[in-house]
């Protein structure tokens, strides 16, 4: 990972993020799960059992028996996924310009990969065979597929736009201005709203999914990176790297419900069907977890390793995968006890984790 000199570690990482070196389904530093049993919410299926691409900053995606790990410079590697752990399997293939976000079609045959240095989304077979590309705006970084897998929404950090892609026709059909530095994108559970997280503006903006007309916005904490929709459809979670907190917003009104304090440097967040929320805290090397609705209780803190970026949950909710960029490996933890089950050396700097069925 590129580092832009600074005497403060936060400034070093922040510089990398702002230059778009680490982008994933919401940013390349995340671990995204694309499976689909987290509970009815279309985009959240990228967390449990239906492969619906979600945005996430840190390279891991779980798709049933497979977990896709992304690297900002080298591309994508597939891991086999077992109930008791994971192991490197393949295929490993290079995405031109490095891989950011990854999405997998509902039939698990096609993989879509963004790269913030490009002006298109790359299309691959899940065996790694190139299948073409879809032109987008400049610097596509994060992406989310609709429940049926026929359309996708992508945010472009290079020209600050939001685009809708027709994945069948392989073309962009609609675009709209998105504000400064759109870093993450996700869909409401009913598919009617698109939420875009603006890193430099410190805002979440809601759009009508059919027209891409803005319908709401809310201010969040400083240096927001990760965003997740609650499977129950009532809440939206946003991490604020410099504020050391997760903002919990009402997904309809975008009003602030509460703030949950975390460890230092919260980056990626996922929400599970069982009501658990997990957050990687990069500077403290930990994962913080809390229950939906139990905002007043102390969050649970688990040390996991050096620079955790992305995270994803297995389709059955029994395992949590954490991408450790500082250790070049993926750590596998059992849920809900957060006990280490396995580690997988990936030989690259994992920033995104994506999964499917």
N, C-alpha and C positions, 0 to 999 in steps of 0.2 A: 504494500500500500504506500502511496506517495505521501510524504510529510512535507509540509511547508513550514519552515523554521519558526519556532516560537519558544520563549522561555517557560511558557505555561503549558502543561499537557493538554488542558482543555482547548486552548487556542490552536494547538497542533491538530487535534482531532477535528475541531470545528472548521479549520481551514480545509482539511481534506473533504469534509462533507460539503462545504459551500462550493468547492470547485467541482463537485459532482463525481468525485472519485468513488464514493461509496453510495451506490444507489441500488435499491432492490424493489421488491414488490411494493415497497413503499420507500425503499431506499436500498442500496446494495449492501447494507450492513446488517441485514436482517435474516431471520430464519422464518420462512413462511410455510405454513401448512396448507396444502390444497387437497383436502379430502372431503368431507361433507357430512358429518354427522353431528356437528356442533349445535344443531337445532334449528332447522327451518330457514335460517337466514342465508340467502343465496351466497353472498360473498364470504360469509364465515365458513362456508363449506370448505374453503381453502384451509380451514383449520382442522377439519375432522373427517370428512369422507367423500364429498363430491368435489372433484378437482375444479374448483373455481378460483382463478388467479386473484390474489389479493395483493395489496401493496405492503411491502415490508422491507425494512432496511437491514439486511444482513443475510446472507445466502443459504437458506435451507428451505426445501419444500417437501412435504410428505404426500405421496400419492399412493395410498394403499400400501402395497409392498415396496414402494419406491420413495426415496427421499432425494430431492435434487438440491445440490449445494452449488451456489454461485460464487465466483471470484471476479473482482472488478477488472482484472487484467487478463485472466486466462480462460474464462469460460464456465462450463457447467460440468459437473460430475454427478453420476447417479449412484446412490447407495442402495443396497438391499436393506429391507427393514424387517426386523423380527420382533416378536413380542418382548423378548429378553434383551434386545439390543439392535445393532446394525453392523454391516460390514461393507467395505468398498466393493462395488461390483462393476459398474459401468453401465452404459457407455460413457466415456469421458470425451467431450468434444469442445472445440474452441469456438466461441462466439466472437465474431469480428468486433473489435472495439471493447471486448470484455462483456461479461454478462451482468445485467442489473436485476431487473425483475424477471420472473419466469411465470408463465401460465400454462396450464395443461388442459386440453380439451376434455369434455365429459367422457368421451370414449377412450381416453388415454392414448390416443394415436398421434396427436400433434402437440408440440411444445412451442410456445411463443416466448421469445427472449428480447428484452430491451437492452440498449446500450447507449449511455448518455452522450457518446461521441458521434452517434449516427443520426440519421434522419428517417429511420424506418425500424420496424419490428421484424426480427428474423423469425422464420418459421422452420421448424425441424420435425422430422419424425422422432418419436421417443427412443428410436434406436440411434439417433444422432445424424441421420441422413438429412442434408439441406433440402428444404421444400419451397424455397422462395422467400419473399419478403413483402411487407406491407408498408407503403410510404406513410410517414407521420409528420409531425412538426419536428423542430430541431431539438435533439437531445432527449429522446423518450427515456424516462427513468422509472416510472411506476405504472402499473397496469392492473386492471381487474376485469375478469370475464363475467358476462351475465350468466344466470343459472343454466340457460339452454346452450351456452357456448357458441352462439351465433354472432354475438357482438362483444366488444370490449371497449373499455374506456382507458385512455392513456394520458398521462400528464407529461409535458415536454418542458424540461428545465431550461433548454437553450433559448426558447422563444416565449416562455411563460404562457402556454396554451393548454387547453383541455380538448382532446379529440375523441370522437366516437368511431370505432372501426367496425366495418362489416367483415367478419372473419371468413364468411363464405365467398363473398365477391372479392376479398382481399384488397380492400380499399378503405380510405378514410371517408366517411360520409358527412361528417359535421365537425366543426371546431368552434371554440369560443375563447376569449381572453380569460386567463386564470389568476392574475395577480403575480406577485413576485416570488419566484423560486418554488413552484409547485413540487412537492417532494413525495407526496403520498396520495393515494386515491382509493376509495372503497364505495360500495353500493349499500343502500338501505336494504333491510330484509325483504321488503316488498318490491325492490327493484325500481322504485319510482324516483329515487333521489341518488345523486352522485355527490359524494363528499370529497373535497380537495383540501389538502393541508398545505398552507403556504408558509414555507420556512422563514423567509426574510420578513414577511408581513406579520408573522405570529398570529395567523388567523386560520379558521376553518370556514370554507365557503360551501354552501349547498346549492346544487343545480337540479333543475327538472331534468330527469334522464332522457325524456323524449325530445325536448327542445334545446337543452343546454342553456336555458335561461336561469340566471341567478335567482334563488328564492330565499336565501338567508345567509347570515354570516355571524361569526363570533370570534372574539379575541381569546387567545390562549397564552400560555406561559412563554418564556424566552427560549429560543432555539428548539422549536418543536420538530420531532422527527418521525415518531411512530403514531399510527392511528388504527383503531379497530372498532367495529360495530358489535355491540352485544348481541348474541344469538337470540335473545328475547326481544330485540328490536327497540328497546326503550332508551338505551344509553350509547354514547359515543365516547371512546377513551382516547386521549391524546397525551403523549409524553412530552415533557418540556425539559430538555437536556440541561440548561443552565439554571432552571428553577427547581430542579430535583423534586418533580412532582408529576402526577398524572391528573389531568383535568377530566372530570366526568361531566359530560354535557347531555342534556335531554336531546335525543336524536330528532325530535320533531321541531322543537322551538329553538334549539341550540343554546338555551340558557344554561348557565353553570349550575350543576347540581351540588358538586363538592370538589374538593382538591384532596388527593391522597398523597402523602409524603412518601418518597422513595429513598434509595441510596443515591450515591453520586453518579450523575450522568445517565439518567434513564433514556433508553433509545427505542427499542422495539416493544410492542405490546400485542398480546393476543387475548381473546376472551373465549372461554369454552362453554359448551352446552350445559355443563354442570354448575355454571355460575362462578368459576374461578377465573381470575385475571392474572396473567403472568407478564412481568416486565423485566427486560434485561437492563442492567445498570453497568454501563461499560467501564466507567472510571473506578468503580468499587469491585468489579469482577463478580457481580452477584446477580441473582434473579430474585425479584421481590414479587410476592403473590398476595392477593386479598380476595375476599368473597364479594360478589355482587350484593349491594345493599347494606353490607356491614362496614360502612365507611368509617365509623368511629373506632373500630378495633385496630390494634396494631397490625401492620402488614408483616407477613412472614418473610425472612431474609435468608437466602441460601447462597453461600459462596460456591462459584462454579469454575473459575479459572480466569485467564488473562484476556481482557477485552471481549466480553460476550456481546455479539451484535444481534443476529437473528435468532428466532426460536419458532418452533412449531410443535404441535401435539399430534400424536398418532391418531388414526381414524377411530379407534375404540377408546381414546382418552386415557390410556394406561401409561403412555410414555411421553416425555418431553425431550425434544432435541434442541441443543443449544450450540450455535456456531461460535467457536472461540477463535477469533481472528488472530489473537496474540500467541496461540499455541498451534495453529494450523491443524486443528482437529475439531471433530464434533463430539460433544458429550451427550450421553443418553441417560436420562433420569427417570425413575419410576414415579408414577403419580398415584395417590396424592402425597406420598411421604417424601418425595424429592431425594430419594436415595440413588446414588450413582450405580448404573447397571453396566455401562460400557463406554468406551471412547473409541473413536475411529480417526486415525490419522489420514488426512486427505491430501497432504503434500502441497497445499496452497493456502492462501489466506481467505478462509470462508467468511463471506459477509452476508450472503443470502441463503435462506433455507426454504425450499418449497416442496410440497408433497401432493399426492393425489391418490386415487383409488386403485 
